[in-house]
Amino acid sequence: MLIVHVFVHVKQDQIEAFKEASIENAKNSIKEPGIARFDVIQEMDDPTRFLLVEVYRTPEDSGRHKETPHYAKWRDTVADMMAEPRKSIKYKNIFPHEKGRG
C-alpha cells in the first residue's frame, strides 16, 4: 500500500469552494479499484488548512489516479484557491494490514 498525505492551505474566502471540489473528487476517487481510502480532513484550529489522506493499493494506482478526469477537474478547479503550493508526503503501511487485521 501507498499512503499519501497532501497538505493544503487555502485562501480564507475559498474554504467552502475547496471543500465542495475536494468532496466531489473524493467521492469519485473511492470508486477507483486502486484506491482503498480517500479522506478530506479540515483542521479544527485553522479552517484554511486541509489534509487529504489518499490510500492506494499499489504505488502504480497513484499514477493511474492522476490520469482520471475527476482528478484533472479537481486540480484545475482548486489551483487558484490555494494560499500556497500544496505539499505531499508518501508513507508505507506498517499496521494494520491491508485487510484491516493484525
N, C-alpha and C positions, 0 to 999 in steps of 0.2 A: 504494500500500500504506500501511497504518497499522500502526505497531508501538507496542504499549503495554507498558510495564514497570510492574508492580504490586508494590510493596514491602510486605511483610507481616512483622510482628513478632508471633509467637505466644507464649502462655504456656508456660513450661517443661514443665508437665505435659500439654500439649496437642499436642506435636510430632507424635507418631505419628498421632493422630486427624486433625490438619490435613493431614498427608501423604496419608493414605488418602482423605479427602474431595476433596482437590485433584487427586489422580491420577485418581479417578473422573470428576471434572469435565473434566479434560484429555482423557481417552480419549473422552468423548462430544463434546467441543468439536471435536476434529480431524475428526469425521465431518461437521461443518457445511461446506457448499460454500464459504462465505465465509472460512473460516479456513485459512490456509496453514501455520501452525505454532502450537503451544501448549506451552510448556515450563514445567515446575515445577522450580525450582532452589533448593537449600539451601546457605546459607553454610557454609563449612568451619570457620571460626574461631568462629562463633556459630550453633549449630544451631537457635536460635529465630527466625532471620531467613531469609526466603524471598523469591525473586523469581519472579514469573510473567511470562513473555515471551509475549505474545499478538500474532500477526502476522495481520492482516486484509487481505483482497484489496482492499477499499474501506472508507472510513470508515463507510458505512452498515452494513456487516457487523458492526461492533462493536455497534451498536444492536440488530441482529437477534439477536446472541448473548445479549444481556441479556434477551431475551424468551423464551428457551428454558427448559423445565422443569429441565434439569440445572444451568443457571446459578442459578436460583432456589433449588434444593435446596442447592447449594454455599454460596451467600450466607447462607442461613438457618442452615445447619449450622455454619459457621465463625465466625459473628458473635461468639459468646461465647468463642471460642478466642484471640482477638487480645488482645495486651498493650496495643495502641494502635491507633487507626484506620489502615487501610491507605491507602497513597498511590500515585497513579499518575502517570506521565509519558508523554506521547504523542510519538512520533517519526515522521518520514517517512523512507522508504527512499531511500538515495543509491546504494549499491553493495553487493552485486551486484544486477542487475536481477531482476525477479520470477522469471524463468525460470532464474536462477542462473548467468547468463553475463555477462561483461563487456560 
